[in-house]
Amino acid sequence: MNSSNESLLQFPCDFPIKVMGKAHPQFQQAIVEVVRQFDVEFDDSRVQSRPSSGGNYVGLTVTVRVSSRTQLDDLYRALTGHPMVKVVL
């Protein structure tokens, strides 16, 4: 089954990741800094931001260029471990 999972993604590829956290003036910049550890050419224009209906949370969609499954997994771990992040999808 693992081999079929590996074939679903062709690397390198652009991969959208949704990151949600409390609305905070530094949230987007903090997430961009984490992403840049894994994609040094990451551009801020590849971030889409959407506040929650109540304005307490914000959802970011970051489209990252990844070259391997390991890089993608490491990025997910870094994002989920960040203190400002509530959910990563």
C-alpha positions in Angstrom: 0.0 0.0 0.0 2.9 2.4 0.7 4.2 2.3 -2.8 0.8 3.5 -4.2 0.8 6.4 -1.7 4.2 7.4 -2.9 3.1 7.6 -6.5 0.2 10.0 -5.7 2.7 12.9 -5.5 5.3 13.6 -8.1 8.3 15.5 -6.7 9.2 18.3 -7.0 5.7 19.8 -6.7 3.8 22.8 -5.4 1.8 21.6 -2.4 -0.9 23.7 -0.6 -0.9 23.5 3.2 -3.7 25.0 5.3 -2.5 26.4 8.7 -4.9 27.7 11.3 -4.2 29.7 14.4 -5.4 32.5 16.7 -5.7 35.9 14.9 -2.4 37.6 15.8 -0.5 40.4 14.0 2.6 38.2 13.7 0.9 34.9 12.8 1.4 35.1 9.1 5.0 36.2 9.4 5.8 33.4 11.9 4.4 30.8 9.5 6.3 32.2 6.6 9.5 32.0 8.6 8.8 28.3 9.4 8.1 27.6 5.7 11.3 29.3 4.5 13.3 26.8 6.6 12.1 24.2 4.1 11.6 26.2 0.9 14.2 29.0 0.8 12.7 30.6 -2.3 9.2 30.8 -0.7 7.5 34.1 -1.6 4.9 35.9 0.6 2.6 36.1 -2.5 2.1 32.3 -2.1 0.1 32.9 1.1 -3.7 33.3 1.1 -5.2 34.5 4.4 -8.8 34.1 5.5 -10.1 35.3 8.9 -12.8 33.2 10.7 -16.3 34.6 10.8 -15.8 35.7 14.4 -12.4 37.1 13.7 -10.7 35.1 16.5 -8.8 32.8 14.2 -7.1 33.0 10.8 -6.6 30.4 8.2 -3.6 30.5 5.9 -3.1 28.5 2.7 0.6 28.4 1.9 1.7 26.8 -1.4 5.1 25.4 -0.9 7.6 23.9 -3.4 8.6 20.5 -2.0 11.2 18.1 -3.4 10.5 15.0 -1.3 8.0 13.3 0.9 10.6 13.7 3.8 10.7 17.4 3.3 6.9 17.6 3.3 6.7 15.5 6.5 9.3 17.6 8.2 7.5 20.8 7.3 4.2 19.4 8.7 6.0 18.5 11.9 7.5 22.0 12.2 4.2 23.7 11.6 2.2 21.5 14.0 4.9 22.0 16.7 4.7 25.8 16.4 3.1 27.4 19.5 0.8 29.7 17.4 -0.6 26.9 15.2 -3.8 25.2 16.2 -4.4 22.9 13.1 -2.4 22.0 10.0 -4.2 20.3 7.0 
